């Protein structure tokens, strides 16, 4: 289960990076198109391009935030897994100690009886 969770995002991470690059490229293209419309004295079209640019920038920011959240969740899952393994080891150690103590008490009882 954990291998599925941790192996798939690595491939998706490159897809996310490519998506971020494409969005940044589109934002840059919108700026260039807005400059052309400004030179042509078409302010309305230039403003629409700048609005689209801001939408692309918001999407870049959202994707970055999602990526950070996923990374944080992965770290929390790894920590939970380590904690679970530690607790399992402590439980098995405690039961082994109880068994040893019980065996010791039986031995002492047999020797001194």
Phi, psi and omega in degrees: 000313182291328179294324177295320181292324187265343180272322184294317182300335180297319177290318180294331180299319178293323176297320179296317179297320178296320178297317178298318178297317179297317179296320177294322177296317179297321178297318178295321178296320179298323177296316180297317179295321178297322177297319179296318178294325178294318177298326180276004178063034176251082186293325182297314179294323178296319179295321177297320178297318179292327176293318177297323177299316180293327176296316178298319179294322177295321178295320177299316180296318179298314180297321177298318178294319177298319181296319177296319178297316179297318179298317178298319179295322178297318179296318179296320178296319178297318178296319178296320179297316179296319179296317179298315179296321179295315179296320177298319179294319178295320179296315180294324176295318179295318179292325177295320178296318178298318180296320179294318179296319179296316179296322179295317179296321178295317179297315179296320180296319181289324181287317185268001181275000000 
